[in-house]
Amino acid sequence: MKPIIEWINIPGGTFIMGSPLSEQSRRADETQHQVTLTAFKMSKYLITFEQYDAFCDSNNLRKPDDMGYGRGKRPVINVSWIDANDFAIWMVCRLPSEAEWEYACRAGTTTPFYTGHNLTTSQANYNGNYPYNLNPKGIYREKTMPVGSYPPNAFGLYDMHGNVSEWCSDWDGAYSLSPQVNPKGPNSGKQKVNRGGDWANDARDCRSAARAFSYQDSYIDITGFRLISNA
């Protein structure tokens, strides 16, 4: 039996993807450009071990290692991009594009985080020893936390900053700087995009515009995913 996914309706709109030159800790690959997206449905929470284990049970697959952090409602980890994509196909869904992910994360904001100019460890799960822009230190939990443990953004999405980074459908590559409509990224590349930062990252790596890349067959205890509905 397939797991139930809770969906959030994300309205279509136009936003500026990337970060301004004035943003602390920005990187050169975050060049700002205009993106327009049509409406879509995104999973409210990261996909959990409970949901992914059901996929493994139904398809006689080996279950991923939880590293002792716990299963159940904790976000699934140690799944490659290939695994995440296979789960998405099984659910008749897909992984978000990088543009969809950032638009959904920002939820109308233009600041480094959807929480504003700072991200505290009461707002997200990251390495509190390394706060953003000289803000006070926080807690370093050193593991994942159950999904929904922190306040959602304005769209109602949870854990878009921290906890685990999230596989996106796009290959790595530079942004196209002309205005884009529903961009899908390069047709090929060496690595896949992952977004949002994780429990072991500094706060700066959890910024809405921050980009990271991993090989599509890599298994990492800091990376999971969420879905976009095809319905």
N, C-alpha and C positions, 0 to 999 in steps of 0.2 A: 504493500500500500504506500502510495506516495505521500510525503509530508505536506502539511498545510503551510502555505506561505502567507504572511500578512503583507498587504501591499499598500503603498502610499501613492496617491495620484500626484505626479509632479507636473505643474502647468507648463506649457510651452512659453518661450520667451527669448529675449536677446540679452546677452551679458558680455562683459569683458573678461576673457579667459587669460590667466597668467597673473603676474604681479607687477605693480609699479616699481620704478627705479628706487623710490623712497622706502620700499618695504625692507625692514631689517632681515638679514639672512637670505634674501632672495638669491636665486642662481641665474646664470646667463640663459638657461633654456626655458625660462618662464616669461618670455617676451609677450607682452599684451597684444591681443587681437580680438576682434568682434566675432562672436559665435551666436547663431540663432538655432534653437532646437524646437522641435515639435513636442507635444505633450507625451509623457511616458509614465509607466508604473514601475517603481523601484521597491525592492523588498525593504520593509521597515527596519529589519534587523539583519546583521550578518548571518550567514548560514551557520547553523549550529552543528555540533557533533550529533545531536539527536536526529537532526534532519539528514545529515550526510551518512550516518550509520544506517539509516533506512535504505538509502541508495545502495550501500555496500551489501546489505542483507538481500535486497531484491536481485542483485546482479552477481552474487557470489564473489565479491571483491574483498581484498584485504582492507581492514579498517586502519585509518591513519593513527599514528602515535600521538597521544595527548600530552606527552612529556611529564605526566604526573600533575598537570594543572587541573585536570578534571574534564569530564565530557558533558553530557546533558545539554544545558543551555549556554555553555561556553562556545565561543566561535570555533569552528573547525580550523585546524592548522595542519601543517605538513601535507598539504594538497598542492600539487603542481597546477600550473595554468591548464594543462591538458585535463587533469582530473576535474578542475572547476568547470571547464567548458563541457566535459562529458556530463556532469551533473546538471548543468543548465539545459543541455539538449534533452536529457531524460525528463526534466521538468517542463519541457516545451517552452523554454525561456532562453535567455542569452546573458552574457556578461555585459556590463555597461561599457560604452565607449568612454574614453578619457574625458571628453567634453561633457558628456552626460554626468559623469561622476563629479566633476568640479562644479558644474551648475547646481546639481542636487546638494552638494556639500555646502556651497555658499548660501543657498536659500535666500537670495536677494542681497546678501552682504557684500561689501567690497574690502573689508578689513582682512588681516592675515588669517584670522579664524572666524568661524561663524559666531563665536562668543565675543568677538571684538578684537582688541589689540593685545589681548593676553589669553592664555589658556592655562587654567589651574588644574591640579590633580583631583579636585572635586568635580571638575567638568569633563575630564577624560583620563584614560589610563595610558600614561607615558612615563618616561624616566624623569621623575621630579627633581633629580639632582641637577638637571640641565634645563632650567626654565627659559622662557623666551625673553630676550632683550633685557637681561639683568633683573627680571622680576624675582620675587621670593621663591626659594626652593619649595618643593612639595614632597609627596610620598613617591617612593619607587616600589611598586608592588611585585615586580620581577616575574610576572606571569599574566596570563589573560584573566579577564573578569567576565562573569555572565553577561550576555547581551542585555542591553537596556539598563545597565547599572548607573548610567549618567544621564543628565537631561538631554532631550533631543534638540535638533535644530528647528528653525521656524517651519520647515516642511513636515516635521514629525519623524525624521529619520534619526536613528540612534547610532552612536559609535562611528560617525564619519571622521572624527579625529581620534587617533590612537586605538588602543586595544589590539587590533591586527590590521596590517596594511591589506589592501584589497586589489585583487587581480582585475584588470580592465581588458577589453578585447583588443586594444591597439598594440601594434608594434612600436618599439622605440623610434624616435625620430624628431627632427626639428618641427616646430609649428609652421603652418602656412600662415603668413602674416596678412593676407587679404581676408576680407570678411567671409566667413564660412557658414554653411547651412548643414546641419546634421553631419559634421565631419566624422570620419572613421579612422583617421590616421593613415600612415604609410601602408602600401600593399605588402611590404615585406620588411624584415629587420632581423636583428640578432636576439633581441630580448623583448619581453612583454612589459607593459606598464603596470606598476602597482602604485596605489595612492593611499593617502590618509595617515601614514605613520603607524606606529605600533607601540606596544608596552615597553619595549627596550629603547625606543628612539628618544632623542632630545625633542623638546617642544617645537623647535624650528622645523623639524622634519614632518610635523603633523599639520603644517600650514595648508590652507585650502589650495594653494597653487603649487605646493612642493611635489616634485616628480621623482619617482624611483623606478628602477628597471631590474628584472630578474629573468634568467633563462626559463623558457616555458616548461622545461622538464625538471626544474629545481623544486626540492621539498624543503620548506622553511617553517620554523616554529613561530614565526612572526607574521605569517601571511595567510589570509583567508579570502573570502569573497562574499558578494551579495549579487542579486539577480535583477534583471529587467524582464518584465512580463511581455510575452509576444501577443497576449490577448488584446 
